[in-house]
Amino acid sequence: MQNNKISGDIIGIAISGQTSAKLKVTYYFRNADEPTVIATLTPKTLLPMAEIVKMFKKEKFGDSVTDSDLHDILTKN
């Protein structure tokens, strides 16, 4: 994932195991702005693409906060 000509973000998935009992899935994320690859281990789980994208966005941008929650955080003493 690090040595290629893709200039955008990359999501990679590694799957191993001969049976469902031995299934191991690792999701890799590479942000286009950073050279490092982040591995997020989710053992024995194949996720729908929408969930994988959600994981990537959380890794890249952090947790989203509503305006109401942000107001509560900023006004706490």
PyMOL Python script that loads the backbone (N, CA, C, O; Angstrom):
from pymol import cmd

cmd.read_pdbstr("""\
ATOM      1  N   MET A   1       0.811  -1.195   0.000  1.00  0.00           N
ATOM      2  CA  MET A   1       0.000   0.000   0.000  1.00  0.00           C
ATOM      3  C   MET A   1       0.859   1.266   0.000  1.00  0.00           C
ATOM      4  O   MET A   1       0.388   2.335  -0.391  1.00  0.00           O
ATOM      5  N   GLN A   2       2.094   1.153   0.429  1.00  0.00           N
ATOM      6  CA  GLN A   2       2.933   2.339   0.500  1.00  0.00           C
ATOM      7  C   GLN A   2       3.645   2.631  -0.812  1.00  0.00           C
ATOM      8  O   GLN A   2       3.863   3.795  -1.146  1.00  0.00           O
ATOM      9  N   ASN A   3       4.009   1.606  -1.554  1.00  0.00           N
ATOM     10  CA  ASN A   3       4.774   1.787  -2.783  1.00  0.00           C
ATOM     11  C   ASN A   3       3.878   1.605  -4.001  1.00  0.00           C
ATOM     12  O   ASN A   3       3.855   0.537  -4.613  1.00  0.00           O
ATOM     13  N   ASN A   4       3.142   2.657  -4.347  1.00  0.00           N
ATOM     14  CA  ASN A   4       2.293   2.614  -5.529  1.00  0.00           C
ATOM     15  C   ASN A   4       2.102   4.026  -6.052  1.00  0.00           C
ATOM     16  O   ASN A   4       2.578   4.986  -5.447  1.00  0.00           O
ATOM     17  N   LYS A   5       1.423   4.153  -7.151  1.00  0.00           N
ATOM     18  CA  LYS A   5       1.236   5.465  -7.769  1.00  0.00           C
ATOM     19  C   LYS A   5      -0.137   6.057  -7.473  1.00  0.00           C
ATOM     20  O   LYS A   5      -0.538   7.035  -8.104  1.00  0.00           O
ATOM     21  N   ILE A   6      -0.851   5.481  -6.530  1.00  0.00           N
ATOM     22  CA  ILE A   6      -2.157   6.012  -6.154  1.00  0.00           C
ATOM     23  C   ILE A   6      -1.941   7.205  -5.234  1.00  0.00           C
ATOM     24  O   ILE A   6      -1.258   7.091  -4.216  1.00  0.00           O
ATOM     25  N   SER A   7      -2.513   8.334  -5.582  1.00  0.00           N
ATOM     26  CA  SER A   7      -2.292   9.545  -4.786  1.00  0.00           C
ATOM     27  C   SER A   7      -3.412   9.800  -3.784  1.00  0.00           C
ATOM     28  O   SER A   7      -3.304  10.714  -2.967  1.00  0.00           O
ATOM     29  N   GLY A   8      -4.472   9.022  -3.828  1.00  0.00           N
ATOM     30  CA  GLY A   8      -5.600   9.219  -2.914  1.00  0.00           C
ATOM     31  C   GLY A   8      -5.539   8.283  -1.716  1.00  0.00           C
ATOM     32  O   GLY A   8      -4.569   7.549  -1.527  1.00  0.00           O
ATOM     33  N   ASP A   9      -6.585   8.324  -0.919  1.00  0.00           N
ATOM     34  CA  ASP A   9      -6.698   7.424   0.228  1.00  0.00           C
ATOM     35  C   ASP A   9      -6.858   5.986  -0.262  1.00  0.00           C
ATOM     36  O   ASP A   9      -7.390   5.741  -1.345  1.00  0.00           O
ATOM     37  N   ILE A  10      -6.387   5.037   0.558  1.00  0.00           N
ATOM     38  CA  ILE A  10      -6.484   3.622   0.200  1.00  0.00           C
ATOM     39  C   ILE A  10      -7.057   2.849   1.376  1.00  0.00           C
ATOM     40  O   ILE A  10      -6.667   3.063   2.524  1.00  0.00           O
ATOM     41  N   ILE A  11      -7.983   1.951   1.080  1.00  0.00           N
ATOM     42  CA  ILE A  11      -8.493   1.001   2.056  1.00  0.00           C
ATOM     43  C   ILE A  11      -8.096  -0.381   1.556  1.00  0.00           C
ATOM     44  O   ILE A  11      -8.403  -0.746   0.421  1.00  0.00           O
ATOM     45  N   GLY A  12      -7.410  -1.154   2.402  1.00  0.00           N
ATOM     46  CA  GLY A  12      -6.995  -2.503   2.041  1.00  0.00           C
ATOM     47  C   GLY A  12      -7.585  -3.507   3.018  1.00  0.00           C
ATOM     48  O   GLY A  12      -7.819  -3.183   4.182  1.00  0.00           O
ATOM     49  N   ILE A  13      -7.826  -4.718   2.549  1.00  0.00           N
ATOM     50  CA  ILE A  13      -8.387  -5.770   3.396  1.00  0.00           C
ATOM     51  C   ILE A  13      -7.556  -7.027   3.205  1.00  0.00           C
ATOM     52  O   ILE A  13      -7.343  -7.477   2.079  1.00  0.00           O
ATOM     53  N   ALA A  14      -7.080  -7.601   4.331  1.00  0.00           N
ATOM     54  CA  ALA A  14      -6.360  -8.876   4.291  1.00  0.00           C
ATOM     55  C   ALA A  14      -7.227  -9.918   4.975  1.00  0.00           C
ATOM     56  O   ALA A  14      -7.711  -9.706   6.087  1.00  0.00           O
ATOM     57  N   ILE A  15      -7.419 -11.038   4.306  1.00  0.00           N
ATOM     58  CA  ILE A  15      -8.258 -12.114   4.833  1.00  0.00           C
ATOM     59  C   ILE A  15      -7.449 -13.395   4.823  1.00  0.00           C
ATOM     60  O   ILE A  15      -6.819 -13.734   3.821  1.00  0.00           O
ATOM     61  N   SER A  16      -7.469 -14.121   5.962  1.00  0.00           N
ATOM     62  CA  SER A  16      -6.787 -15.410   6.017  1.00  0.00           C
ATOM     63  C   SER A  16      -7.632 -16.397   6.800  1.00  0.00           C
ATOM     64  O   SER A  16      -8.557 -16.016   7.518  1.00  0.00           O
ATOM     65  N   GLY A  17      -7.300 -17.666   6.651  1.00  0.00           N
ATOM     66  CA  GLY A  17      -8.007 -18.728   7.352  1.00  0.00           C
ATOM     67  C   GLY A  17      -8.700 -19.667   6.379  1.00  0.00           C
ATOM     68  O   GLY A  17      -9.335 -19.234   5.418  1.00  0.00           O
ATOM     69  N   GLN A  18      -8.570 -20.935   6.640  1.00  0.00           N
ATOM     70  CA  GLN A  18      -9.169 -21.941   5.763  1.00  0.00           C
ATOM     71  C   GLN A  18     -10.626 -22.229   6.106  1.00  0.00           C
ATOM     72  O   GLN A  18     -11.383 -22.695   5.254  1.00  0.00           O
ATOM     73  N   THR A  19     -11.022 -21.954   7.344  1.00  0.00           N
ATOM     74  CA  THR A  19     -12.404 -22.167   7.780  1.00  0.00           C
ATOM     75  C   THR A  19     -12.896 -20.914   8.494  1.00  0.00           C
ATOM     76  O   THR A  19     -12.106 -20.034   8.837  1.00  0.00           O
ATOM     77  N   SER A  20     -14.207 -20.838   8.714  1.00  0.00           N
ATOM     78  CA  SER A  20     -14.747 -19.668   9.406  1.00  0.00           C
ATOM     79  C   SER A  20     -14.248 -19.592  10.845  1.00  0.00           C
ATOM     80  O   SER A  20     -14.173 -18.505  11.416  1.00  0.00           O
ATOM     81  N   ALA A  21     -13.908 -20.731  11.432  1.00  0.00           N
ATOM     82  CA  ALA A  21     -13.370 -20.736  12.797  1.00  0.00           C
ATOM     83  C   ALA A  21     -11.971 -20.116  12.847  1.00  0.00           C
ATOM     84  O   ALA A  21     -11.568 -19.574  13.877  1.00  0.00           O
ATOM     85  N   LYS A  22     -11.236 -20.195  11.743  1.00  0.00           N
ATOM     86  CA  LYS A  22      -9.874 -19.652  11.691  1.00  0.00           C
ATOM     87  C   LYS A  22      -9.802 -18.327  10.928  1.00  0.00           C
ATOM     88  O   LYS A  22      -8.713 -17.829  10.642  1.00  0.00           O
ATOM     89  N   LEU A  23     -10.958 -17.764  10.602  1.00  0.00           N
ATOM     90  CA  LEU A  23     -11.008 -16.532   9.833  1.00  0.00           C
ATOM     91  C   LEU A  23     -10.371 -15.379  10.592  1.00  0.00           C
ATOM     92  O   LEU A  23     -10.651 -15.172  11.773  1.00  0.00           O
ATOM     93  N   LYS A  24      -9.517 -14.634   9.912  1.00  0.00           N
ATOM     94  CA  LYS A  24      -8.898 -13.433  10.466  1.00  0.00           C
ATOM     95  C   LYS A  24      -8.958 -12.354   9.388  1.00  0.00           C
ATOM     96  O   LYS A  24      -8.531 -12.564   8.253  1.00  0.00           O
ATOM     97  N   VAL A  25      -9.495 -11.201   9.766  1.00  0.00           N
ATOM     98  CA  VAL A  25      -9.646 -10.098   8.822  1.00  0.00           C
ATOM     99  C   VAL A  25      -8.954  -8.875   9.409  1.00  0.00           C
ATOM    100  O   VAL A  25      -9.180  -8.519  10.566  1.00  0.00           O
ATOM    101  N   THR A  26      -8.109  -8.236   8.605  1.00  0.00           N
ATOM    102  CA  THR A  26      -7.462  -6.999   9.024  1.00  0.00           C
ATOM    103  C   THR A  26      -7.738  -5.941   7.965  1.00  0.00           C
ATOM    104  O   THR A  26      -7.561  -6.180   6.770  1.00  0.00           O
ATOM    105  N   TYR A  27      -8.170  -4.780   8.415  1.00  0.00           N
ATOM    106  CA  TYR A  27      -8.442  -3.656   7.521  1.00  0.00           C
ATOM    107  C   TYR A  27      -7.283  -2.670   7.639  1.00  0.00           C
ATOM    108  O   TYR A  27      -6.860  -2.326   8.742  1.00  0.00           O
ATOM    109  N   TYR A  28      -6.778  -2.223   6.500  1.00  0.00           N
ATOM    110  CA  TYR A  28      -5.662  -1.278   6.467  1.00  0.00           C
ATOM    111  C   TYR A  28      -6.142   0.021   5.828  1.00  0.00           C
ATOM    112  O   TYR A  28      -6.850   0.014   4.821  1.00  0.00           O
ATOM    113  N   PHE A  29      -5.744   1.124   6.431  1.00  0.00           N
ATOM    114  CA  PHE A  29      -6.115   2.434   5.910  1.00  0.00           C
ATOM    115  C   PHE A  29      -4.862   3.245   5.665  1.00  0.00           C
ATOM    116  O   PHE A  29      -3.972   3.302   6.514  1.00  0.00           O
ATOM    117  N   ARG A  30      -4.793   3.873   4.502  1.00  0.00           N
ATOM    118  CA  ARG A  30      -3.701   4.818   4.246  1.00  0.00           C
ATOM    119  C   ARG A  30      -4.306   6.142   3.816  1.00  0.00           C
ATOM    120  O   ARG A  30      -4.984   6.238   2.794  1.00  0.00           O
ATOM    121  N   ASN A  31      -4.042   7.156   4.622  1.00  0.00           N
ATOM    122  CA  ASN A  31      -4.488   8.506   4.330  1.00  0.00           C
ATOM    123  C   ASN A  31      -3.544   9.082   3.274  1.00  0.00           C
ATOM    124  O   ASN A  31      -2.326   8.941   3.392  1.00  0.00           O
ATOM    125  N   ALA A  32      -4.079   9.714   2.269  1.00  0.00           N
ATOM    126  CA  ALA A  32      -3.245  10.264   1.195  1.00  0.00           C
ATOM    127  C   ALA A  32      -2.264  11.311   1.702  1.00  0.00           C
ATOM    128  O   ALA A  32      -1.221  11.534   1.087  1.00  0.00           O
ATOM    129  N   ASP A  33      -2.589  11.957   2.824  1.00  0.00           N
ATOM    130  CA  ASP A  33      -1.739  13.013   3.367  1.00  0.00           C
ATOM    131  C   ASP A  33      -0.587  12.484   4.216  1.00  0.00           C
ATOM    132  O   ASP A  33       0.336  13.232   4.539  1.00  0.00           O
ATOM    133  N   GLU A  34      -0.630  11.205   4.578  1.00  0.00           N
ATOM    134  CA  GLU A  34       0.397  10.635   5.449  1.00  0.00           C
ATOM    135  C   GLU A  34       0.945   9.348   4.838  1.00  0.00           C
ATOM    136  O   GLU A  34       0.195   8.591   4.221  1.00  0.00           O
ATOM    137  N   PRO A  35       2.233   9.094   5.000  1.00  0.00           N
ATOM    138  CA  PRO A  35       2.832   7.909   4.390  1.00  0.00           C
ATOM    139  C   PRO A  35       2.587   6.612   5.170  1.00  0.00           C
ATOM    140  O   PRO A  35       2.807   5.530   4.625  1.00  0.00           O
ATOM    141  N   THR A  36       2.142   6.688   6.417  1.00  0.00           N
ATOM    142  CA  THR A  36       2.004   5.486   7.224  1.00  0.00           C
ATOM    143  C   THR A  36       0.680   4.779   6.955  1.00  0.00           C
ATOM    144  O   THR A  36      -0.315   5.408   6.597  1.00  0.00           O
ATOM    145  N   VAL A  37       0.687   3.473   7.130  1.00  0.00           N
ATOM    146  CA  VAL A  37      -0.502   2.650   6.966  1.00  0.00           C
ATOM    147  C   VAL A  37      -0.987   2.265   8.360  1.00  0.00           C
ATOM    148  O   VAL A  37      -0.193   1.847   9.204  1.00  0.00           O
ATOM    149  N   ILE A  38      -2.280   2.404   8.600  1.00  0.00           N
ATOM    150  CA  ILE A  38      -2.865   2.080   9.887  1.00  0.00           C
ATOM    151  C   ILE A  38      -3.620   0.766   9.738  1.00  0.00           C
ATOM    152  O   ILE A  38      -4.446   0.614   8.838  1.00  0.00           O
ATOM    153  N   ALA A  39      -3.331  -0.185  10.628  1.00  0.00           N
ATOM    154  CA  ALA A  39      -4.037  -1.467  10.611  1.00  0.00           C
ATOM    155  C   ALA A  39      -5.075  -1.472  11.721  1.00  0.00           C
ATOM    156  O   ALA A  39      -4.766  -1.167  12.872  1.00  0.00           O
ATOM    157  N   THR A  40      -6.296  -1.817  11.373  1.00  0.00           N
ATOM    158  CA  THR A  40      -7.365  -1.952  12.343  1.00  0.00           C
ATOM    159  C   THR A  40      -7.814  -3.400  12.308  1.00  0.00           C
ATOM    160  O   THR A  40      -8.362  -3.859  11.305  1.00  0.00           O
ATOM    161  N   LEU A  41      -7.588  -4.116  13.385  1.00  0.00           N
ATOM    162  CA  LEU A  41      -7.895  -5.552  13.435  1.00  0.00           C
ATOM    163  C   LEU A  41      -9.328  -5.766  13.899  1.00  0.00           C
ATOM    164  O   LEU A  41      -9.726  -5.289  14.961  1.00  0.00           O
ATOM    165  N   THR A  42     -10.082  -6.472  13.109  1.00  0.00           N
ATOM    166  CA  THR A  42     -11.430  -6.879  13.487  1.00  0.00           C
ATOM    167  C   THR A  42     -11.506  -8.379  13.254  1.00  0.00           C
ATOM    168  O   THR A  42     -11.904  -8.816  12.174  1.00  0.00           O
ATOM    169  N   PRO A  43     -11.131  -9.175  14.251  1.00  0.00           N
ATOM    170  CA  PRO A  43     -11.059 -10.620  14.033  1.00  0.00           C
ATOM    171  C   PRO A  43     -12.415 -11.247  13.740  1.00  0.00           C
ATOM    172  O   PRO A  43     -13.439 -10.863  14.306  1.00  0.00           O
ATOM    173  N   LYS A  44     -12.389 -12.225  12.835  1.00  0.00           N
ATOM    174  CA  LYS A  44     -13.550 -13.039  12.477  1.00  0.00           C
ATOM    175  C   LYS A  44     -14.732 -12.234  11.958  1.00  0.00           C
ATOM    176  O   LYS A  44     -15.877 -12.666  12.092  1.00  0.00           O
ATOM    177  N   THR A  45     -14.473 -11.074  11.370  1.00  0.00           N
ATOM    178  CA  THR A  45     -15.577 -10.240  10.927  1.00  0.00           C
ATOM    179  C   THR A  45     -15.329  -9.689   9.529  1.00  0.00           C
ATOM    180  O   THR A  45     -14.337  -9.003   9.287  1.00  0.00           O
ATOM    181  N   LEU A  46     -16.223  -9.991   8.634  1.00  0.00           N
ATOM    182  CA  LEU A  46     -16.240  -9.336   7.330  1.00  0.00           C
ATOM    183  C   LEU A  46     -17.339  -8.288   7.393  1.00  0.00           C
ATOM    184  O   LEU A  46     -18.495  -8.616   7.660  1.00  0.00           O
ATOM    185  N   LEU A  47     -16.995  -7.047   7.153  1.00  0.00           N
ATOM    186  CA  LEU A  47     -17.945  -5.951   7.284  1.00  0.00           C
ATOM    187  C   LEU A  47     -18.477  -5.501   5.931  1.00  0.00           C
ATOM    188  O   LEU A  47     -17.797  -5.647   4.916  1.00  0.00           O
ATOM    189  N   PRO A  48     -19.685  -4.958   5.912  1.00  0.00           N
ATOM    190  CA  PRO A  48     -20.196  -4.354   4.672  1.00  0.00           C
ATOM    191  C   PRO A  48     -19.346  -3.132   4.322  1.00  0.00           C
ATOM    192  O   PRO A  48     -18.745  -2.515   5.201  1.00  0.00           O
ATOM    193  N   MET A  49     -19.301  -2.791   3.047  1.00  0.00           N
ATOM    194  CA  MET A  49     -18.466  -1.683   2.588  1.00  0.00           C
ATOM    195  C   MET A  49     -18.810  -0.382   3.313  1.00  0.00           C
ATOM    196  O   MET A  49     -17.912   0.401   3.621  1.00  0.00           O
ATOM    197  N   ALA A  50     -20.093  -0.138   3.590  1.00  0.00           N
ATOM    198  CA  ALA A  50     -20.496   1.092   4.282  1.00  0.00           C
ATOM    199  C   ALA A  50     -19.846   1.174   5.663  1.00  0.00           C
ATOM    200  O   ALA A  50     -19.456   2.261   6.091  1.00  0.00           O
ATOM    201  N   GLU A  51     -19.721   0.049   6.367  1.00  0.00           N
ATOM    202  CA  GLU A  51     -19.088   0.031   7.685  1.00  0.00           C
ATOM    203  C   GLU A  51     -17.579   0.264   7.579  1.00  0.00           C
ATOM    204  O   GLU A  51     -16.985   0.927   8.428  1.00  0.00           O
ATOM    205  N   ILE A  52     -16.973  -0.282   6.537  1.00  0.00           N
ATOM    206  CA  ILE A  52     -15.534  -0.084   6.329  1.00  0.00           C
ATOM    207  C   ILE A  52     -15.248   1.390   6.056  1.00  0.00           C
ATOM    208  O   ILE A  52     -14.294   1.950   6.595  1.00  0.00           O
ATOM    209  N   VAL A  53     -16.069   2.013   5.226  1.00  0.00           N
ATOM    210  CA  VAL A  53     -15.901   3.441   4.935  1.00  0.00           C
ATOM    211  C   VAL A  53     -16.100   4.250   6.210  1.00  0.00           C
ATOM    212  O   VAL A  53     -15.376   5.217   6.449  1.00  0.00           O
ATOM    213  N   LYS A  54     -17.074   3.865   7.031  1.00  0.00           N
ATOM    214  CA  LYS A  54     -17.315   4.565   8.296  1.00  0.00           C
ATOM    215  C   LYS A  54     -16.093   4.448   9.215  1.00  0.00           C
ATOM    216  O   LYS A  54     -15.713   5.423   9.864  1.00  0.00           O
ATOM    217  N   MET A  55     -15.476   3.259   9.273  1.00  0.00           N
ATOM    218  CA  MET A  55     -14.257   3.069  10.069  1.00  0.00           C
ATOM    219  C   MET A  55     -13.135   3.962   9.545  1.00  0.00           C
ATOM    220  O   MET A  55     -12.414   4.586  10.324  1.00  0.00           O
ATOM    221  N   PHE A  56     -12.993   4.018   8.221  1.00  0.00           N
ATOM    222  CA  PHE A  56     -11.943   4.844   7.621  1.00  0.00           C
ATOM    223  C   PHE A  56     -12.156   6.319   7.951  1.00  0.00           C
ATOM    224  O   PHE A  56     -11.215   7.012   8.337  1.00  0.00           O
ATOM    225  N   LYS A  57     -13.374   6.792   7.803  1.00  0.00           N
ATOM    226  CA  LYS A  57     -13.659   8.196   8.089  1.00  0.00           C
ATOM    227  C   LYS A  57     -13.406   8.523   9.557  1.00  0.00           C
ATOM    228  O   LYS A  57     -12.907   9.601   9.882  1.00  0.00           O
ATOM    229  N   LYS A  58     -13.752   7.587  10.444  1.00  0.00           N
ATOM    230  CA  LYS A  58     -13.494   7.811  11.872  1.00  0.00           C
ATOM    231  C   LYS A  58     -11.989   7.884  12.123  1.00  0.00           C
ATOM    232  O   LYS A  58     -11.533   8.711  12.914  1.00  0.00           O
ATOM    233  N   GLU A  59     -11.221   7.033  11.462  1.00  0.00           N
ATOM    234  CA  GLU A  59      -9.761   7.037  11.614  1.00  0.00           C
ATOM    235  C   GLU A  59      -9.159   8.312  11.033  1.00  0.00           C
ATOM    236  O   GLU A  59      -8.227   8.878  11.604  1.00  0.00           O
ATOM    237  N   LYS A  60      -9.690   8.760   9.904  1.00  0.00           N
ATOM    238  CA  LYS A  60      -9.132   9.927   9.220  1.00  0.00           C
ATOM    239  C   LYS A  60      -9.563  11.251   9.858  1.00  0.00           C
ATOM    240  O   LYS A  60      -8.745  12.151  10.051  1.00  0.00           O
ATOM    241  N   PHE A  61     -10.850  11.358  10.182  1.00  0.00           N
ATOM    242  CA  PHE A  61     -11.388  12.634  10.647  1.00  0.00           C
ATOM    243  C   PHE A  61     -11.720  12.661  12.138  1.00  0.00           C
ATOM    244  O   PHE A  61     -11.958  13.735  12.692  1.00  0.00           O
ATOM    245  N   GLY A  62     -11.741  11.499  12.798  1.00  0.00           N
ATOM    246  CA  GLY A  62     -12.138  11.442  14.201  1.00  0.00           C
ATOM    247  C   GLY A  62     -13.644  11.290  14.332  1.00  0.00           C
ATOM    248  O   GLY A  62     -14.356  11.159  13.337  1.00  0.00           O
ATOM    249  N   ASP A  63     -14.118  11.309  15.569  1.00  0.00           N
ATOM    250  CA  ASP A  63     -15.549  11.176  15.828  1.00  0.00           C
ATOM    251  C   ASP A  63     -16.281  12.457  15.445  1.00  0.00           C
ATOM    252  O   ASP A  63     -15.762  13.558  15.625  1.00  0.00           O
ATOM    253  N   SER A  64     -17.482  12.303  14.918  1.00  0.00           N
ATOM    254  CA  SER A  64     -18.285  13.474  14.607  1.00  0.00           C
ATOM    255  C   SER A  64     -19.057  13.891  15.862  1.00  0.00           C
ATOM    256  O   SER A  64     -19.445  13.054  16.677  1.00  0.00           O
ATOM    257  N   VAL A  65     -19.266  15.177  15.994  1.00  0.00           N
ATOM    258  CA  VAL A  65     -19.959  15.722  17.152  1.00  0.00           C
ATOM    259  C   VAL A  65     -21.074  16.635  16.648  1.00  0.00           C
ATOM    260  O   VAL A  65     -20.860  17.453  15.753  1.00  0.00           O
ATOM    261  N   THR A  66     -22.264  16.490  17.229  1.00  0.00           N
ATOM    262  CA  THR A  66     -23.371  17.356  16.834  1.00  0.00           C
ATOM    263  C   THR A  66     -23.158  18.755  17.416  1.00  0.00           C
ATOM    264  O   THR A  66     -22.376  18.928  18.351  1.00  0.00           O
ATOM    265  N   ASP A  67     -23.843  19.735  16.870  1.00  0.00           N
ATOM    266  CA  ASP A  67     -23.741  21.105  17.387  1.00  0.00           C
ATOM    267  C   ASP A  67     -24.153  21.166  18.852  1.00  0.00           C
ATOM    268  O   ASP A  67     -23.535  21.864  19.656  1.00  0.00           O
ATOM    269  N   SER A  68     -25.198  20.431  19.183  1.00  0.00           N
ATOM    270  CA  SER A  68     -25.683  20.419  20.566  1.00  0.00           C
ATOM    271  C   SER A  68     -24.636  19.837  21.512  1.00  0.00           C
ATOM    272  O   SER A  68     -24.381  20.387  22.583  1.00  0.00           O
ATOM    273  N   ASP A  69     -24.030  18.719  21.105  1.00  0.00           N
ATOM    274  CA  ASP A  69     -22.984  18.105  21.933  1.00  0.00           C
ATOM    275  C   ASP A  69     -21.781  19.029  22.068  1.00  0.00           C
ATOM    276  O   ASP A  69     -21.199  19.138  23.147  1.00  0.00           O
ATOM    277  N   LEU A  70     -21.406  19.694  20.980  1.00  0.00           N
ATOM    278  CA  LEU A  70     -20.278  20.613  21.015  1.00  0.00           C
ATOM    279  C   LEU A  70     -20.569  21.776  21.964  1.00  0.00           C
ATOM    280  O   LEU A  70     -19.698  22.188  22.730  1.00  0.00           O
ATOM    281  N   HIS A  71     -21.779  22.298  21.912  1.00  0.00           N
ATOM    282  CA  HIS A  71     -22.167  23.380  22.818  1.00  0.00           C
ATOM    283  C   HIS A  71     -22.069  22.916  24.268  1.00  0.00           C
ATOM    284  O   HIS A  71     -21.559  23.647  25.117  1.00  0.00           O
ATOM    285  N   ASP A  72     -22.557  21.698  24.562  1.00  0.00           N
ATOM    286  CA  ASP A  72     -22.495  21.159  25.919  1.00  0.00           C
ATOM    287  C   ASP A  72     -21.054  21.001  26.392  1.00  0.00           C
ATOM    288  O   ASP A  72     -20.744  21.309  27.543  1.00  0.00           O
ATOM    289  N   ILE A  73     -20.179  20.527  25.523  1.00  0.00           N
ATOM    290  CA  ILE A  73     -18.772  20.331  25.875  1.00  0.00           C
ATOM    291  C   ILE A  73     -18.108  21.659  26.167  1.00  0.00           C
ATOM    292  O   ILE A  73     -17.368  21.783  27.142  1.00  0.00           O
ATOM    293  N   LEU A  74     -18.364  22.657  25.333  1.00  0.00           N
ATOM    294  CA  LEU A  74     -17.688  23.948  25.473  1.00  0.00           C
ATOM    295  C   LEU A  74     -18.215  24.775  26.643  1.00  0.00           C
ATOM    296  O   LEU A  74     -17.498  25.636  27.154  1.00  0.00           O
ATOM    297  N   THR A  75     -19.443  24.534  27.076  1.00  0.00           N
ATOM    298  CA  THR A  75     -20.009  25.322  28.170  1.00  0.00           C
ATOM    299  C   THR A  75     -19.907  24.651  29.529  1.00  0.00           C
ATOM    300  O   THR A  75     -20.346  25.223  30.527  1.00  0.00           O
ATOM    301  N   LYS A  76     -19.337  23.447  29.595  1.00  0.00           N
ATOM    302  CA  LYS A  76     -19.152  22.778  30.890  1.00  0.00           C
ATOM    303  C   LYS A  76     -18.097  23.499  31.702  1.00  0.00           C
ATOM    304  O   LYS A  76     -17.119  24.006  31.153  1.00  0.00           O
ATOM    305  N   ASN A  77     -18.297  23.545  33.023  1.00  0.00           N
ATOM    306  CA  ASN A  77     -17.311  24.152  33.928  1.00  0.00           C
ATOM    307  C   ASN A  77     -16.415  23.113  34.512  1.00  0.00           C
ATOM    308  O   ASN A  77     -15.523  23.437  35.296  1.00  0.00           O
TER     309      ASN A  77
END
""", "prot")
cmd.dss("prot")
cmd.show_as("cartoon", "prot")
cmd.util.cbc("prot")
cmd.orient("prot")
